[in-house]
Amino acid sequence: MRKLALVVAGAVFSFSLLSLQAQRAFAEGDSEAAAPPPAPSMMPPQGPGPVLVPVEEPPPMKQFAIVLNPLATAISRYSIQGEYLPALHHAITLNPFYTHASIKETINGTEADFGSLSGFGGELGYRFYSGSKGPNGFFVGPSFLFASYSQSGGITGTAGTSSSSDSFTSFGGAIDIGGQGVVGPGIVIGGGFGLQWTKNSRSIDTDNLNLASAIIAGGGTRPRFLFSIGYAF
């Protein structure tokens, strides 16, 4: 009887332990099911970091230019112009030139040769450029002119026709307007027009002279035309 009682007591004790473990597991499952879901985060979603885009710097301003004016050869003037820009939009111009023109005079319908005019001179001026590359864009500016000429052969003056060599000087000013561009690595091309006024140290009658010698020997106000081609750096 004692053994039977021990067996029954052991079975009852084991059943009690199993019951307690089952109740505990069931309670834990209910608490997990009753727990509220986690609240959504209020932080905005984190996107990728800032994108750095390289910024290309504009090319440096070209401060120097050397240009030619082929149109001036039509009046026997050969020149080269240098330009220097100490600051953006502002240019100082220097244009030395050499002139050699035959003196042709029409007498009684016949053209006669009266020698030639030759000399050196120069222009010193200022230009305002509207562009940002250097000597480019719309431009306007004045210049001061000075030249010294010598005459070989005869030329008609206020005292008549003279066959001896002589010399005279010319001074004056001009104002030009136009446009100029800088293409590619520095090719300069442009054009414009202006007005020029000069006064000679002696009076010369130019009514019957050819165009080139009349422009050199005569004074007063005359138009002028520009065509520039060269290089800027």
C-alpha positions in Angstrom: 0.0 0.0 0.0 2.9 2.3 0.7 4.3 1.9 -2.8 0.9 2.6 -4.3 0.6 5.7 -2.3 4.0 6.9 -3.4 3.2 6.3 -7.0 -0.1 8.2 -6.8 1.6 11.2 -5.0 4.3 11.4 -7.6 1.8 11.4 -10.4 -0.2 14.2 -8.8 2.9 16.3 -8.2 4.1 15.9 -11.8 0.6 16.9 -13.1 0.6 20.0 -10.9 4.0 21.1 -12.3 2.7 20.6 -15.9 -0.4 22.6 -15.1 1.6 25.5 -13.7 3.9 25.7 -16.7 1.0 25.7 -19.1 -0.7 28.5 -17.3 2.5 30.6 -17.3 3.0 30.1 -21.0 -0.6 31.0 -21.7 -0.3 34.2 -19.6 2.9 35.3 -21.4 1.2 34.7 -24.8 -1.8 36.9 -23.8 0.5 39.7 -22.7 2.4 39.7 -25.9 -0.8 39.7 -27.9 -2.2 42.6 -25.9 0.9 44.8 -26.2 0.3 47.7 -28.6 2.3 47.8 -31.8 5.3 50.2 -31.8 4.5 53.8 -32.7 5.8 54.9 -36.1 8.9 57.1 -36.0 8.3 60.8 -36.5 11.7 61.3 -38.0 11.7 62.1 -41.8 13.3 59.4 -44.0 17.0 60.0 -44.4 17.8 60.5 -48.1 21.2 60.6 -49.8 23.7 63.3 -48.7 24.2 66.6 -50.6 25.4 66.3 -54.2 28.4 68.4 -55.0 28.4 69.7 -58.6 31.7 71.2 -59.8 31.3 74.8 -60.9 33.4 75.8 -63.9 35.2 79.1 -63.5 35.0 81.5 -66.5 38.2 81.8 -68.4 40.4 84.7 -67.3 40.0 88.1 -69.0 42.4 88.7 -71.9 44.3 91.8 -71.2 46.3 92.3 -74.4 45.4 92.3 -78.1 47.3 93.0 -81.3 45.0 93.8 -84.3 45.4 95.0 -87.9 43.0 97.2 -89.9 43.3 96.1 -93.6 40.9 98.8 -94.8 43.5 101.4 -94.0 45.7 100.1 -96.8 43.2 101.6 -99.2 44.5 105.1 -98.3 48.2 103.9 -98.1 48.2 103.7 -94.4 49.9 100.7 -92.8 49.4 100.2 -89.0 49.2 97.8 -86.2 47.2 98.5 -83.0 48.0 97.3 -79.5 45.4 97.2 -76.8 45.9 96.9 -73.0 43.1 96.4 -70.5 44.1 97.4 -67.0 40.6 96.6 -65.8 37.4 94.9 -67.1 35.7 97.0 -69.9 38.5 99.6 -70.1 41.2 99.5 -72.8 44.1 101.8 -73.7 44.9 101.7 -77.4 48.1 102.6 -79.2 48.2 102.6 -83.0 51.5 103.5 -84.7 51.3 103.9 -88.5 53.4 104.6 -91.6 51.9 106.3 -94.7 53.2 106.5 -98.2 50.9 107.8 -101.0 51.5 109.0 -104.5 50.4 112.6 -105.2 48.2 112.6 -108.3 46.6 115.8 -109.5 44.1 116.1 -112.3 44.9 119.1 -114.5 42.7 119.8 -117.6 41.3 116.3 -117.4 44.8 114.7 -117.3 46.2 113.1 -114.2 49.7 114.2 -113.4 52.2 112.8 -110.9 53.5 115.3 -108.4 55.7 113.0 -106.2 54.6 111.4 -103.0 53.7 112.0 -99.3 55.2 109.8 -96.6 55.4 110.0 -92.9 55.0 108.4 -89.5 52.3 109.0 -86.9 50.4 107.4 -84.1 47.1 107.3 -82.2 46.7 107.1 -78.5 43.2 106.3 -77.3 40.7 104.8 -74.9 37.9 102.3 -75.5 35.1 101.0 -73.4 34.1 97.4 -74.1 30.8 96.0 -73.0 32.0 92.3 -73.0 33.6 90.3 -70.2 36.3 88.4 -72.1 38.5 91.4 -72.6 38.6 93.4 -75.8 35.1 92.2 -76.9 31.6 93.4 -77.2 30.3 96.8 -78.2 32.9 99.5 -78.0 33.1 103.3 -78.1 36.1 105.6 -77.4 38.1 108.6 -78.5 41.7 108.9 -79.6 44.3 111.6 -80.2 46.2 111.7 -83.5 49.6 113.1 -84.4 51.8 112.6 -87.5 54.7 114.1 -89.4 54.9 114.0 -93.2 57.4 114.8 -95.8 56.7 115.6 -99.4 58.9 114.7 -102.3 58.1 116.3 -105.7 55.5 119.0 -106.3 52.3 119.7 -104.4 49.7 122.4 -104.9 49.5 124.8 -102.1 48.1 128.3 -101.4 51.1 129.9 -103.1 50.8 127.6 -106.2 52.6 124.5 -107.3 55.9 123.8 -105.7 58.5 121.2 -106.8 60.7 121.3 -103.8 60.6 118.9 -100.9 58.8 120.0 -97.8 57.4 118.7 -94.5 54.4 119.4 -92.3 52.7 118.0 -89.2 49.2 117.0 -88.5 47.3 116.6 -85.3 43.7 116.0 -84.2 41.3 113.6 -82.7 38.7 110.9 -83.6 35.9 108.9 -82.0 35.0 105.4 -83.0 32.1 103.0 -82.3 31.6 99.4 -83.3 31.8 95.8 -82.1 34.5 93.3 -81.6 34.5 89.6 -80.7 37.1 87.1 -79.3 36.6 83.7 -80.9 38.2 80.4 -79.8 41.5 80.7 -78.1 41.8 84.4 -78.8 41.1 85.3 -82.4 39.9 88.9 -82.6 37.6 90.1 -85.3 35.4 93.2 -85.5 34.4 96.4 -87.3 33.1 99.9 -86.8 33.2 103.4 -88.1 34.0 106.9 -86.7 34.7 110.5 -87.4 38.2 112.1 -87.6 39.2 115.7 -87.4 42.8 116.9 -88.2 44.6 120.1 -88.7 47.8 120.5 -90.7 50.6 122.9 -89.9 50.3 124.4 -93.4 47.3 124.9 -95.7 47.2 122.7 -98.8 44.7 122.8 -101.6 43.4 119.2 -102.1 40.5 119.8 -104.6 42.3 118.1 -107.5 44.3 115.5 -105.5 43.6 111.8 -105.5 41.8 110.3 -102.4 44.9 109.0 -100.5 46.9 112.2 -100.8 43.9 114.4 -100.2 43.2 112.6 -96.9 46.8 113.0 -95.7 47.4 116.5 -97.0 43.9 117.9 -96.2 42.4 118.7 -92.8 39.0 119.0 -91.4 36.4 116.3 -90.6 36.3 113.0 -92.4 34.7 109.7 -91.8 36.7 106.6 -91.2 36.0 102.9 -91.3 37.4 100.1 -89.2 37.9 96.4 -89.8 40.0 94.6 -87.1 41.5 91.2 -87.1 44.2 90.0 -84.7 44.8 88.0 -81.6 44.1 88.6 -77.9 45.9 87.0 -74.9 
